[in-house]
């Protein structure tokens, strides 16, 4: 079974891309006729600099004659929920190439509008720890975008360490970072972060053994895309991809 530390690019796991949580809220606030107004709705998802559509829904069914080949069999809507204003996109088999700017355009009997959304992808794995030669080494197999590594003492002070990053594919890195010297009865924090994800890995050294636990946080304050939909602001999505054993 996959663990949180195995989250990386190029997975075959189905993901629900909650692209349009904001759109649902907007429609709930602006539609006065409820479900009746949305029974004859047209929904089109497109991506900037991409020929064809990501997904199109018209007259109660998909209408994908001009769908881009990259999204065939991978994109759909929650069709049973469209009449309630839910036009979220379900994207399967997510790839690094899927990141970029998307536009959701909606037309219905009462009017029309659209929202622009920037989708970002991130690769990250929990570090593993080993003890050797009076040092504590953290190794993480895959991070993207390029990460920074910081070691912290239990009192919060920053500790000097030797960190090496190896680019294993375009913008994806393996990291090895060694802290030396260490005490044999302390807990050290290895913080790995990029502009999307931060890992806080607490490694407890007890004699000749080390145990660790890692927690991940995601940056909700990243730059957002402006929207042209009435009363809409914007939304920023981070997509995390799961690798199966």
N, C-alpha and C positions, 0 to 999 in steps of 0.2 A: 504494500500500500504506500502511496505517496505521502511524504511528510512536507511540512511547510518549508523545510530547508531544501527541498528538491524542486523549488519553483524556478523554472527556466524557460527560455524561448523554445519554439518549435515543438509544441506539444500536440497530442491528438485528443486531448480532453475537451469536451464540450463546455463552452463558457457562455454565460449570459452577459452580454455587453449592455449594461444599464445606461445606454446612451441617452435615453429620453425620460429619465425621472423628472427632469425639469419640464419637459414638454407636457407630460401628464398633468402636472400642477397647473401649468399655464392654461391648458384646455379646460381643466375643471373650473378655473376662475372665469374664463371668457365665454364658455358656451352656455347659453341660457336654455336651450332646448334639450340638453342632456343627450341621451343615446339616440334620439330621433334625428338630431342634426348630424350624427356621425355615421348613419347607415349608408350614405352615399359619399364616402370619403375617398380621396386619392392621397396616398402616402408614397413619397419617393425619397430614397436614401441615395446620395451620390458622394463621391470622394473627389477632392481637388486633384486636378491633373490626371484624371482617370477617364478613359473613354467608356461610355456606357454607364449603366446604373449599378449600384450595389444591390438594391432591391426596390421593386415597385409593386404597389398594391392598388388595385382599382376595381370598382364594382363588386366588392365582396370577395375578390380572389387575387392571387398574384398575377402580375402582368410583366413578365421578364424577358420579352422578346429581344430587348437590347441590353440585357444584363452582361456586365463584364465577365469574361471567362474565369477570372481569378476568384469570383464569388459564387459560381455555380455550385449548388449543393451545400454551401456553407452559410448562407444568409437566409433569414426568414423573419416574419413578424409573429406575434402572438395573436393569430387571427381572431380567436374567440373574444379577445379583449379590446380589439380595435374600436368596436362600437361604444366602448366606455372611455375612449380617449387615450388608450394605451397603445402607442406606436413604437414601442421599444424594439430595437433590433437584436435578434439572436444571431450571434456569429460563432461558427464552429471552426475547429482546427486552426486556431489563431496563429498567425505568422508575424514575424518581425516587420515584413513589408506592409502589414495592415495599418501600421501607425500613420497618422496624418490628419488632415482636416476633413471632416465629414459635414454634409448638410442634410438636414431632414426637412423636406418641404411637405406641407399639408394643405389640401384644398377640400372644402366641405361646403354644405349648402349655405352656411352663414358667412363664409369668407375664406381667407387663406393666410398662410404665414410660413416662416421657416426659422430654423435655429442652426447656427454653426457650432461645431464641437471639435475639439482637438483630442485625438486619441493618442496616448503614449503607451509604449510597452517597456517593460523592465525585466531583466533577468537577475536573479539573486539566489544564493544558496547559503545555508547556515555553515559557519566555519567549524572545522574539527580541530581539536587541540592535542598536541603531544609535548612531552617533556624530554629534553636532551641537553647535555652539557651545560647545566645550570640555567637553561632558558626555556621559555614557553612559546611554542610556535602555533600560530593559527593558519589554517589553510582553507580557502573557499574555492570551489572548482569553477564557478561561473558567475560573473557579475557584468551587468550592462545597464546604463552607460558606465563609463570609467568611474570606479569608486575611490574614495579617500579612506584611509585606515588610521584610527587614533586609538592608542592604549591609555586607559585611565586606571589610576590607583584607587583603592577603596575610599580614600578621602576626596576623590574627585580630581586630583592633580593629573596633568598630562605627563606620560612617561615616554622617553625616547625609545624607538624601536627601529629595526631594519625591515623594510617592506619592499617586496619585489612584485611587480605586475607583469604578467605575460599575456599578450594579446593572442588568444587562441582562434578567434575569428573576428570579422569586422565589428569593432566597438564592443567586443565581448572579451572579458579578462578573467584569468586565473590569478589568485593572489596568495602569496606566502609572506607572513609577517612574524618576526621573532622578537620577543621581549627578553632582555637580559640586562642585569641579573634579576632574579626573583627570589622571594622568600618561600619556604616550603609549607607555609600555613596561611596563605592570603588568597583573596579573591580579586581577580583582575578583570576589567571590562575591555573587550575589543569591540570598538565601534566601527562599522563599515557603512559608508553612506555615499549615495550619489544624489542627484537632484530629485529623484522620485521615491527612493526607499532607503530606510536606515535599519541596520541590524545592530542590536545591542546583545552581545554575547558575553555572559558572565562565566568566567572559568575559575573554579575553586581548586587550588593546589593543596593536597594533603599528602605530605611525605613524597612518595614517588608516584602518586596517582593524581589525575586531574579529572574533574567532572565539570560539565558545562550545560548551560541552557541558553537559548537564544529567543529573543522576541523581535518582531518586525513592526515598524511603523511606516506609514505612507504619508507623503507630503500633500496636504489638502490645499496648500496655499500657492500652488504652482500657477504660472500665468494662464489666464482664461481667454476664451475666444468670445468676441462680441456677438450679440445676437440681434437680428433684425425683426424678431417676432415681437408683437405688441406686449408690453409689460414684462418681457423676458429679460433676464440678465445674461448669464452664460453658465457653462458647465465644463468641467475638466475631468477627463477619465484616465485612470491608470489601469492598464490591463496586466494582470499577473497570470502567468502561464504555468501549468502544472505538468511535471514529468512523471510518468508512471514507471515503476520498477519493471 
